[in-house]
Amino acid sequence: MPSASVEDYIKAIYLLEDDRQRATTNRIALRLGVRMASVTGMVKHLAVEGYVRHAPYRGVALTDKGRVLALQMLASTV
């Protein structure tokens, strides 16, 4: 089971993508109220775990694994 902070980041990225916005580190930081350095570290972690793909200066995108987790979390809050 992913940690609460991993879930927060996955959900934030999903919601940005759902709003048709590019999930940049700046947008993620603003949405979560954290420093960009924190986002950078977590994005690296999420990429290693297979939840996101990250292209420097292009943003973050959920992988299929990340999207499934996001949908599971959102479904459990309904």
Secondary structure as UniProt FT lines:
FT   HELIX           4..18
FT   TURN            19..20
FT   HELIX           25..32
FT   HELIX           36..48
FT   TURN            49..50
FT   STRAND          52..55
FT   TURN            56..58
FT   STRAND          59..62
FT   HELIX           64..76
//
